[in-house]
Amino acid sequence: MDNKAQATGSKRWVKVWDGPVRLFHWALVALVATAYISAETGKLDLHFMVGYTILTLVLFRILWGLVGSDTARFTQFIKSPAAAFAHLGHVLRRQPEDETGHNPAGAFMVVALLALLLFQTITGLFSNDGLFEEGPLAHLLGGGWSDTLTIWHGFSFDLIVIAVVAHVAAILLYAALLRQDLVRPMVTGWKRLPQSFSAPHMAPVWLALAMLVLAAVVVWVVVNMIGAA
Ligand code: HEM
């Protein structure tokens, strides 16, 4: 149990999102916007740096999904498609369900967003701008593959935009239909939950830092050692 969980009536405040997940999320929002703006304005040095940072964060989040806090772990929040549809049914019938972490439908969106961001950043490593600039791994490919991956890099950004619009629409739908504010917990980390809900285990910050360093080293090796080969 989390010592900081405080009783308030029939519900109490419980810490549901750890600092690393919240920082990851809001950094991602800023970085995805910067990646788009830097690509549109031709600031490719910035675009590359932002891309490496997003790749590092996504790799970190995958590692954190394996070893991190309860609500961050894939095994805790990924449920069956049947559970996701059942949950959507509850939402449409305006039957609020208390969730400690991601709901079963939102979990699929989280996985889709992470997969798209991973695909986006990896294809970026192999892309080129058709002029002077290319990703650090583009020279390793032959036979027009860099051009093909450049097209996929652009296409997957369109998919990311669609996924983000659906993601934000789902959050607005939650607020409108169920009067549930999902944004505040993602900002503060805390949520009001029934007394019967036990507080999730929060993994230590040093472990998050270790995973972040590991992810950064992997990206550094890929960009500077494999890319320079
Ligand atoms: C570039 C835009 C965005 C991306 C790529 C993105 C991505 C994600 C990802 C990957 C997660 C899962 C977090 C985790 O488990 O680590 C998430 C959750 C969440 N996001 Fe976003 N997000 C974006 C924009 C937004 C915006 C603008 C809002 C606020 C309106 C928002 C609110 C939330 C909330 C509330 C959750 C938690 C949902 C839940 O309770 O299950 N996101 N987002």
py3Dmol code that shows the C-alpha trace and the ligand (Angstrom):
import py3Dmol

protein = """\
ATOM      1  CA  MET A   1       0.000   0.000   0.000  1.00  0.00           C
ATOM      2  CA  ASP A   2       1.129   3.544  -0.762  1.00  0.00           C
ATOM      3  CA  ASN A   3       1.593   5.439   2.504  1.00  0.00           C
ATOM      4  CA  LYS A   4       0.485   8.683   0.885  1.00  0.00           C
ATOM      5  CA  ALA A   5      -2.989   7.383   0.017  1.00  0.00           C
ATOM      6  CA  GLN A   6      -5.379   9.480   2.105  1.00  0.00           C
ATOM      7  CA  ALA A   7      -8.959   8.579   3.027  1.00  0.00           C
ATOM      8  CA  THR A   8     -11.644  11.029   1.776  1.00  0.00           C
ATOM      9  CA  GLY A   9     -15.247   9.830   2.319  1.00  0.00           C
ATOM     10  CA  SER A  10     -16.047   6.618   0.465  1.00  0.00           C
ATOM     11  CA  LYS A  11     -13.197   7.337  -1.916  1.00  0.00           C
ATOM     12  CA  ARG A  12      -9.588   8.202  -1.253  1.00  0.00           C
ATOM     13  CA  TRP A  13      -6.711   9.709  -3.151  1.00  0.00           C
ATOM     14  CA  VAL A  14      -4.414   7.061  -4.581  1.00  0.00           C
ATOM     15  CA  LYS A  15      -1.199   7.601  -6.510  1.00  0.00           C
ATOM     16  CA  VAL A  16      -1.829   5.881  -9.852  1.00  0.00           C
ATOM     17  CA  TRP A  17       0.822   7.294 -12.240  1.00  0.00           C
ATOM     18  CA  ASP A  18       4.478   7.499 -11.242  1.00  0.00           C
ATOM     19  CA  GLY A  19       6.679  10.493 -12.124  1.00  0.00           C
ATOM     20  CA  PRO A  20       8.516   8.730 -14.973  1.00  0.00           C
ATOM     21  CA  VAL A  21       5.268   7.870 -16.830  1.00  0.00           C
ATOM     22  CA  ARG A  22       3.948  11.423 -16.420  1.00  0.00           C
ATOM     23  CA  LEU A  23       7.217  13.024 -17.499  1.00  0.00           C
ATOM     24  CA  PHE A  24       7.425  10.582 -20.413  1.00  0.00           C
ATOM     25  CA  HIS A  25       3.909  11.498 -21.518  1.00  0.00           C
ATOM     26  CA  TRP A  26       4.150  15.283 -21.445  1.00  0.00           C
ATOM     27  CA  ALA A  27       7.680  15.299 -22.865  1.00  0.00           C
ATOM     28  CA  LEU A  28       6.356  13.154 -25.716  1.00  0.00           C
ATOM     29  CA  VAL A  29       3.556  15.631 -26.450  1.00  0.00           C
ATOM     30  CA  ALA A  30       6.063  18.525 -26.672  1.00  0.00           C
ATOM     31  CA  LEU A  31       8.576  16.492 -28.685  1.00  0.00           C
ATOM     32  CA  VAL A  32       6.067  15.181 -31.247  1.00  0.00           C
ATOM     33  CA  ALA A  33       4.899  18.761 -31.859  1.00  0.00           C
ATOM     34  CA  THR A  34       8.524  19.926 -32.184  1.00  0.00           C
ATOM     35  CA  ALA A  35       9.324  17.063 -34.562  1.00  0.00           C
ATOM     36  CA  TYR A  36       6.469  18.139 -36.826  1.00  0.00           C
ATOM     37  CA  ILE A  37       7.331  21.855 -36.743  1.00  0.00           C
ATOM     38  CA  SER A  38      11.056  21.239 -37.309  1.00  0.00           C
ATOM     39  CA  ALA A  39      10.326  18.989 -40.318  1.00  0.00           C
ATOM     40  CA  GLU A  40       7.907  21.527 -41.821  1.00  0.00           C
ATOM     41  CA  THR A  41      10.353  24.433 -41.363  1.00  0.00           C
ATOM     42  CA  GLY A  42      13.369  22.481 -42.665  1.00  0.00           C
ATOM     43  CA  LYS A  43      15.257  22.595 -39.338  1.00  0.00           C
ATOM     44  CA  LEU A  44      16.615  19.115 -39.844  1.00  0.00           C
ATOM     45  CA  ASP A  45      19.358  19.238 -37.185  1.00  0.00           C
ATOM     46  CA  LEU A  46      16.674  19.887 -34.584  1.00  0.00           C
ATOM     47  CA  HIS A  47      14.400  17.285 -36.207  1.00  0.00           C
ATOM     48  CA  PHE A  48      17.120  14.619 -35.913  1.00  0.00           C
ATOM     49  CA  MET A  49      17.827  15.469 -32.239  1.00  0.00           C
ATOM     50  CA  VAL A  50      14.125  15.384 -31.396  1.00  0.00           C
ATOM     51  CA  GLY A  51      13.756  12.064 -33.236  1.00  0.00           C
ATOM     52  CA  TYR A  52      16.629  10.491 -31.251  1.00  0.00           C
ATOM     53  CA  THR A  53      15.064  11.798 -28.037  1.00  0.00           C
ATOM     54  CA  ILE A  54      11.627  10.363 -28.906  1.00  0.00           C
ATOM     55  CA  LEU A  55      13.242   7.015 -29.782  1.00  0.00           C
ATOM     56  CA  THR A  56      15.068   7.059 -26.424  1.00  0.00           C
ATOM     57  CA  LEU A  57      11.823   7.818 -24.582  1.00  0.00           C
ATOM     58  CA  VAL A  58       9.868   5.101 -26.376  1.00  0.00           C
ATOM     59  CA  LEU A  59      12.604   2.525 -25.668  1.00  0.00           C
ATOM     60  CA  PHE A  60      12.589   3.704 -22.044  1.00  0.00           C
ATOM     61  CA  ARG A  61       8.789   3.298 -21.896  1.00  0.00           C
ATOM     62  CA  ILE A  62       9.046  -0.249 -23.292  1.00  0.00           C
ATOM     63  CA  LEU A  63      11.619  -1.127 -20.611  1.00  0.00           C
ATOM     64  CA  TRP A  64       9.477   0.611 -17.978  1.00  0.00           C
ATOM     65  CA  GLY A  65       6.526  -1.464 -19.203  1.00  0.00           C
ATOM     66  CA  LEU A  66       8.540  -4.549 -18.256  1.00  0.00           C
ATOM     67  CA  VAL A  67      10.108  -3.539 -14.925  1.00  0.00           C
ATOM     68  CA  GLY A  68       8.315  -0.345 -13.811  1.00  0.00           C
ATOM     69  CA  SER A  69       5.416   0.532 -11.526  1.00  0.00           C
ATOM     70  CA  ASP A  70       2.259  -1.600 -11.582  1.00  0.00           C
ATOM     71  CA  THR A  71       0.233   0.823 -13.722  1.00  0.00           C
ATOM     72  CA  ALA A  72       3.094   1.153 -16.231  1.00  0.00           C
ATOM     73  CA  ARG A  73       3.483  -2.602 -16.789  1.00  0.00           C
ATOM     74  CA  PHE A  74       2.155  -4.114 -20.014  1.00  0.00           C
ATOM     75  CA  THR A  75       1.181  -7.339 -18.228  1.00  0.00           C
ATOM     76  CA  GLN A  76      -0.994  -5.312 -15.836  1.00  0.00           C
ATOM     77  CA  PHE A  77      -2.912  -3.204 -18.327  1.00  0.00           C
ATOM     78  CA  ILE A  78      -3.099  -5.156 -21.603  1.00  0.00           C
ATOM     79  CA  LYS A  79      -6.357  -7.121 -21.571  1.00  0.00           C
ATOM     80  CA  SER A  80      -8.244  -9.137 -24.186  1.00  0.00           C
ATOM     81  CA  PRO A  81     -10.129  -7.477 -27.098  1.00  0.00           C
ATOM     82  CA  ALA A  82     -13.338  -8.820 -25.472  1.00  0.00           C
ATOM     83  CA  ALA A  83     -12.537  -6.874 -22.293  1.00  0.00           C
ATOM     84  CA  ALA A  84     -11.870  -3.756 -24.404  1.00  0.00           C
ATOM     85  CA  PHE A  85     -15.245  -4.049 -26.194  1.00  0.00           C
ATOM     86  CA  ALA A  86     -17.033  -4.737 -22.901  1.00  0.00           C
ATOM     87  CA  HIS A  87     -15.452  -1.602 -21.491  1.00  0.00           C
ATOM     88  CA  LEU A  88     -16.520   0.475 -24.520  1.00  0.00           C
ATOM     89  CA  GLY A  89     -20.071  -0.843 -23.995  1.00  0.00           C
ATOM     90  CA  HIS A  90     -19.986   0.463 -20.414  1.00  0.00           C
ATOM     91  CA  VAL A  91     -18.750   3.852 -21.617  1.00  0.00           C
ATOM     92  CA  LEU A  92     -21.513   4.173 -24.238  1.00  0.00           C
ATOM     93  CA  ARG A  93     -24.147   3.145 -21.649  1.00  0.00           C
ATOM     94  CA  ARG A  94     -22.660   5.776 -19.337  1.00  0.00           C
ATOM     95  CA  GLN A  95     -21.749   3.230 -16.692  1.00  0.00           C
ATOM     96  CA  PRO A  96     -18.541   4.579 -15.135  1.00  0.00           C
ATOM     97  CA  GLU A  97     -15.976   2.008 -14.097  1.00  0.00           C
ATOM     98  CA  ASP A  98     -13.170   2.889 -11.721  1.00  0.00           C
ATOM     99  CA  GLU A  99      -9.759   2.041 -13.139  1.00  0.00           C
ATOM    100  CA  THR A 100      -6.465   2.291 -11.300  1.00  0.00           C
ATOM    101  CA  GLY A 101      -4.454   2.610 -14.542  1.00  0.00           C
ATOM    102  CA  HIS A 102      -5.319   2.340 -18.241  1.00  0.00           C
ATOM    103  CA  ASN A 103      -8.745   0.936 -19.060  1.00  0.00           C
ATOM    104  CA  PRO A 104      -8.817  -2.166 -21.336  1.00  0.00           C
ATOM    105  CA  ALA A 105      -9.760  -0.120 -24.438  1.00  0.00           C
ATOM    106  CA  GLY A 106      -7.264   2.662 -23.742  1.00  0.00           C
ATOM    107  CA  ALA A 107      -4.569   0.013 -23.354  1.00  0.00           C
ATOM    108  CA  PHE A 108      -4.839  -0.850 -27.054  1.00  0.00           C
ATOM    109  CA  MET A 109      -4.473   2.819 -27.942  1.00  0.00           C
ATOM    110  CA  VAL A 110      -1.371   3.090 -25.734  1.00  0.00           C
ATOM    111  CA  VAL A 111       0.229   0.094 -27.466  1.00  0.00           C
ATOM    112  CA  ALA A 112      -0.735   1.461 -30.902  1.00  0.00           C
ATOM    113  CA  LEU A 113       0.767   4.887 -30.092  1.00  0.00           C
ATOM    114  CA  LEU A 114       4.007   3.371 -28.805  1.00  0.00           C
ATOM    115  CA  ALA A 115       4.278   1.053 -31.846  1.00  0.00           C
ATOM    116  CA  LEU A 116       3.633   3.942 -34.252  1.00  0.00           C
ATOM    117  CA  LEU A 117       6.198   6.171 -32.514  1.00  0.00           C
ATOM    118  CA  LEU A 118       8.750   3.347 -32.624  1.00  0.00           C
ATOM    119  CA  PHE A 119       8.075   2.772 -36.323  1.00  0.00           C
ATOM    120  CA  GLN A 120       8.220   6.514 -36.989  1.00  0.00           C
ATOM    121  CA  THR A 121      11.587   7.019 -35.302  1.00  0.00           C
ATOM    122  CA  ILE A 122      13.189   3.865 -36.722  1.00  0.00           C
ATOM    123  CA  THR A 123      12.138   4.707 -40.308  1.00  0.00           C
ATOM    124  CA  GLY A 124      13.516   8.223 -39.665  1.00  0.00           C
ATOM    125  CA  LEU A 125      16.971   6.744 -39.085  1.00  0.00           C
ATOM    126  CA  PHE A 126      16.894   5.409 -42.660  1.00  0.00           C
ATOM    127  CA  SER A 127      15.150   8.357 -44.353  1.00  0.00           C
ATOM    128  CA  ASN A 128      16.543  11.112 -46.581  1.00  0.00           C
ATOM    129  CA  ASP A 129      15.291  14.539 -47.658  1.00  0.00           C
ATOM    130  CA  GLY A 130      16.059  13.941 -51.339  1.00  0.00           C
ATOM    131  CA  LEU A 131      18.786  16.627 -51.223  1.00  0.00           C
ATOM    132  CA  PHE A 132      21.715  16.701 -48.790  1.00  0.00           C
ATOM    133  CA  GLU A 133      20.449  15.275 -45.528  1.00  0.00           C
ATOM    134  CA  GLU A 134      19.841  11.682 -44.558  1.00  0.00           C
ATOM    135  CA  GLY A 135      19.300   9.716 -41.365  1.00  0.00           C
ATOM    136  CA  PRO A 136      22.409   8.099 -39.814  1.00  0.00           C
ATOM    137  CA  LEU A 137      21.543   4.607 -41.089  1.00  0.00           C
ATOM    138  CA  ALA A 138      20.332   5.564 -44.586  1.00  0.00           C
ATOM    139  CA  HIS A 139      23.720   4.846 -46.190  1.00  0.00           C
ATOM    140  CA  LEU A 140      23.520   1.220 -45.015  1.00  0.00           C
ATOM    141  CA  LEU A 141      20.612   0.549 -47.373  1.00  0.00           C
ATOM    142  CA  GLY A 142      20.726   0.096 -51.099  1.00  0.00           C
ATOM    143  CA  GLY A 143      18.247  -0.381 -53.894  1.00  0.00           C
ATOM    144  CA  GLY A 144      16.054   2.635 -53.157  1.00  0.00           C
ATOM    145  CA  TRP A 145      15.119   1.356 -49.707  1.00  0.00           C
ATOM    146  CA  SER A 146      15.929   4.702 -48.086  1.00  0.00           C
ATOM    147  CA  ASP A 147      13.420   6.398 -50.427  1.00  0.00           C
ATOM    148  CA  THR A 148      10.801   3.757 -49.614  1.00  0.00           C
ATOM    149  CA  LEU A 149      11.314   4.185 -45.865  1.00  0.00           C
ATOM    150  CA  THR A 150      11.135   7.971 -46.293  1.00  0.00           C
ATOM    151  CA  ILE A 151       7.641   7.519 -47.755  1.00  0.00           C
ATOM    152  CA  TRP A 152       6.679   5.244 -44.845  1.00  0.00           C
ATOM    153  CA  HIS A 153       8.148   7.821 -42.427  1.00  0.00           C
ATOM    154  CA  GLY A 154       5.743  10.441 -43.803  1.00  0.00           C
ATOM    155  CA  PHE A 155       2.797   8.030 -43.934  1.00  0.00           C
ATOM    156  CA  SER A 156       3.252   6.840 -40.356  1.00  0.00           C
ATOM    157  CA  PHE A 157       3.237  10.446 -39.156  1.00  0.00           C
ATOM    158  CA  ASP A 158      -0.252  10.764 -40.664  1.00  0.00           C
ATOM    159  CA  LEU A 159      -1.240   7.640 -38.715  1.00  0.00           C
ATOM    160  CA  ILE A 160       0.210   9.171 -35.527  1.00  0.00           C
ATOM    161  CA  VAL A 161      -1.899  12.302 -36.059  1.00  0.00           C
ATOM    162  CA  ILE A 162      -5.029  10.132 -36.519  1.00  0.00           C
ATOM    163  CA  ALA A 163      -4.163   8.101 -33.391  1.00  0.00           C
ATOM    164  CA  VAL A 164      -3.524  11.247 -31.315  1.00  0.00           C
ATOM    165  CA  VAL A 165      -6.835  12.785 -32.449  1.00  0.00           C
ATOM    166  CA  ALA A 166      -8.624   9.534 -31.455  1.00  0.00           C
ATOM    167  CA  HIS A 167      -6.676   9.503 -28.157  1.00  0.00           C
ATOM    168  CA  VAL A 168      -7.711  13.051 -27.233  1.00  0.00           C
ATOM    169  CA  ALA A 169     -11.284  12.448 -28.492  1.00  0.00           C
ATOM    170  CA  ALA A 170     -11.553   9.400 -26.197  1.00  0.00           C
ATOM    171  CA  ILE A 171     -10.404  11.521 -23.234  1.00  0.00           C
ATOM    172  CA  LEU A 172     -13.006  14.202 -24.080  1.00  0.00           C
ATOM    173  CA  LEU A 173     -15.674  11.470 -24.442  1.00  0.00           C
ATOM    174  CA  TYR A 174     -14.787  10.183 -20.981  1.00  0.00           C
ATOM    175  CA  ALA A 175     -15.228  13.667 -19.576  1.00  0.00           C
ATOM    176  CA  ALA A 176     -18.517  14.255 -21.428  1.00  0.00           C
ATOM    177  CA  LEU A 177     -20.200  10.856 -20.965  1.00  0.00           C
ATOM    178  CA  LEU A 178     -18.790   9.681 -17.646  1.00  0.00           C
ATOM    179  CA  ARG A 179     -17.711  12.952 -16.013  1.00  0.00           C
ATOM    180  CA  GLN A 180     -14.307  11.327 -15.493  1.00  0.00           C
ATOM    181  CA  ASP A 181     -11.233  13.544 -15.703  1.00  0.00           C
ATOM    182  CA  LEU A 182      -8.344  11.414 -16.935  1.00  0.00           C
ATOM    183  CA  VAL A 183      -6.022  14.360 -17.590  1.00  0.00           C
ATOM    184  CA  ARG A 184      -5.615  15.473 -13.990  1.00  0.00           C
ATOM    185  CA  PRO A 185      -4.210  12.124 -12.810  1.00  0.00           C
ATOM    186  CA  MET A 186      -1.782  12.174 -15.774  1.00  0.00           C
ATOM    187  CA  VAL A 187      -0.617  15.599 -14.513  1.00  0.00           C
ATOM    188  CA  THR A 188      -0.608  15.108 -10.728  1.00  0.00           C
ATOM    189  CA  GLY A 189      -0.289  11.307 -10.511  1.00  0.00           C
ATOM    190  CA  TRP A 190      -3.224  11.090  -8.077  1.00  0.00           C
ATOM    191  CA  LYS A 191      -6.780   9.837  -8.556  1.00  0.00           C
ATOM    192  CA  ARG A 192      -9.799   9.349  -6.300  1.00  0.00           C
ATOM    193  CA  LEU A 193     -10.687   5.672  -6.102  1.00  0.00           C
ATOM    194  CA  PRO A 194     -13.015   3.535  -3.968  1.00  0.00           C
ATOM    195  CA  GLN A 195     -11.625   2.475  -0.596  1.00  0.00           C
ATOM    196  CA  SER A 196     -11.593  -1.156  -1.738  1.00  0.00           C
ATOM    197  CA  PHE A 197      -8.978  -0.425  -4.436  1.00  0.00           C
ATOM    198  CA  SER A 198      -5.458  -1.099  -3.259  1.00  0.00           C
ATOM    199  CA  ALA A 199      -2.763   1.385  -4.251  1.00  0.00           C
ATOM    200  CA  PRO A 200      -0.501   0.179  -7.078  1.00  0.00           C
ATOM    201  CA  HIS A 201       3.152  -0.473  -6.339  1.00  0.00           C
ATOM    202  CA  MET A 202       5.402   2.360  -7.510  1.00  0.00           C
ATOM    203  CA  ALA A 203       8.862   1.354  -8.728  1.00  0.00           C
ATOM    204  CA  PRO A 204      11.830   3.436  -7.490  1.00  0.00           C
ATOM    205  CA  VAL A 205      13.078   6.464  -9.446  1.00  0.00           C
ATOM    206  CA  TRP A 206      16.643   5.083  -9.626  1.00  0.00           C
ATOM    207  CA  LEU A 207      15.304   2.154 -11.655  1.00  0.00           C
ATOM    208  CA  ALA A 208      13.638   4.578 -14.081  1.00  0.00           C
ATOM    209  CA  LEU A 209      16.907   6.499 -14.420  1.00  0.00           C
ATOM    210  CA  ALA A 210      18.787   3.241 -15.065  1.00  0.00           C
ATOM    211  CA  MET A 211      16.277   2.310 -17.820  1.00  0.00           C
ATOM    212  CA  LEU A 212      16.537   5.808 -19.318  1.00  0.00           C
ATOM    213  CA  VAL A 213      20.343   5.571 -19.414  1.00  0.00           C
ATOM    214  CA  LEU A 214      20.110   2.107 -20.994  1.00  0.00           C
ATOM    215  CA  ALA A 215      17.720   3.389 -23.666  1.00  0.00           C
ATOM    216  CA  ALA A 216      19.958   6.420 -24.325  1.00  0.00           C
ATOM    217  CA  VAL A 217      23.050   4.209 -24.683  1.00  0.00           C
ATOM    218  CA  VAL A 218      21.252   1.973 -27.207  1.00  0.00           C
ATOM    219  CA  VAL A 219      20.251   5.007 -29.303  1.00  0.00           C
ATOM    220  CA  TRP A 220      23.748   6.526 -29.015  1.00  0.00           C
ATOM    221  CA  VAL A 221      25.350   3.277 -30.219  1.00  0.00           C
ATOM    222  CA  VAL A 222      22.901   2.966 -33.118  1.00  0.00           C
ATOM    223  CA  VAL A 223      23.392   6.578 -34.241  1.00  0.00           C
ATOM    224  CA  ASN A 224      27.112   7.081 -33.598  1.00  0.00           C
ATOM    225  CA  MET A 225      28.650   3.640 -33.985  1.00  0.00           C
ATOM    226  CA  ILE A 226      26.441   1.680 -36.370  1.00  0.00           C
ATOM    227  CA  GLY A 227      25.591   4.916 -38.217  1.00  0.00           C
ATOM    228  CA  ALA A 228      29.279   5.779 -38.630  1.00  0.00           C
ATOM    229  CA  ALA A 229      30.202   2.290 -39.891  1.00  0.00           C
TER     230      ALA A 229
END
"""
ligand_1 = """\
43
HEM
C 1.474 14.018 -29.399
C 0.413 13.819 -28.658
C 0.238 12.663 -27.696
C 0.836 11.448 -27.651
C 1.887 10.894 -28.602
C 0.292 10.742 -26.503
C 0.648 9.476 -26.116
C 0.204 8.821 -24.988
C 0.701 7.572 -24.498
C 1.813 6.738 -25.159
C 0.022 7.289 -23.356
C 0.272 6.105 -22.436
C 1.084 6.632 -21.272
C 1.846 5.515 -20.598
O 1.267 4.508 -20.179
O 3.074 5.654 -20.501
C -0.927 8.343 -23.125
C -1.814 8.395 -22.060
C -2.606 9.488 -21.778
N -2.657 10.673 -22.492
Fe -1.675 11.100 -24.174
N -0.610 11.541 -25.878
C -0.680 12.729 -26.571
C -1.458 13.823 -26.291
C -2.271 13.922 -25.197
C -3.028 15.106 -24.849
C -3.041 16.419 -25.657
C -3.699 14.812 -23.706
C -4.632 15.682 -22.910
C -5.722 16.191 -23.418
C -3.380 13.464 -23.340
C -3.836 12.823 -22.227
C -3.515 11.527 -21.849
C -4.076 10.863 -20.694
C -5.104 11.464 -19.749
C -3.530 9.593 -20.666
C -3.855 8.492 -19.657
C -5.099 7.804 -20.152
C -5.596 6.791 -19.139
O -6.014 7.219 -18.065
O -5.544 5.597 -19.465
N -2.502 12.946 -24.264
N -0.786 9.287 -24.116
"""
view = py3Dmol.view(width=600, height=400)
view.addModel(protein, "pdb")
view.setStyle({"model": 0}, {"cartoon": {"style": "trace"}})
view.addModel(ligand_1, "xyz")
view.setStyle({"model": 1}, {"stick": {}})
view.zoomTo()
view.show()
